[in-house]
């Protein structure tokens, strides 16, 4: 009887360990289904998003595989970036992946995600460029580094172009008459 009880307890514990990963995979599938239907993506009610974030964070905390941890952490950062006020939390999660796995492609994806949040959500062009430069320095001669350099150039020239537009507008204004 005691052996049966220990066996059932062990089986229950094993099932509990597998459950967060299964829930996370189901949440990812749900997110991918939402992407295919753009009308379903609204941020007015963030309850569903917060529940998804909770599932992903539990799964990343419970898995032992680096690859699965990175997958769940990166996806949870993507979700955090969509929540109002979640941009800095998303950046923290992206950078955690880079810090933990600097020699793997997941680290590069973490830096790219952080740069995108700096640019798109916070409109912090300087930090976006700095993060993209970190990516190109850490992963030279890779496809993701080339993508990062192109994105860095776009951000740089977009910022400079808007500055040039302001200068041209200022020059176009009527200059005061000299006495």
HELIX and SHEET records of a PDB file:
HELIX    1   1 UNK A    2  UNK A   36  1                                  35    
HELIX    2   2 UNK A   38  UNK A   40  5                                   3    
HELIX    3   3 UNK A   47  UNK A   62  1                                  16    
HELIX    4   4 UNK A   66  UNK A   82  1                                  17    
HELIX    5   5 UNK A   87  UNK A  100  1                                  14    
HELIX    6   6 UNK A  105  UNK A  120  1                                  16    
HELIX    7   7 UNK A  125  UNK A  138  1                                  14    
HELIX    8   8 UNK A  143  UNK A  172  1                                  30    
END                                                                             
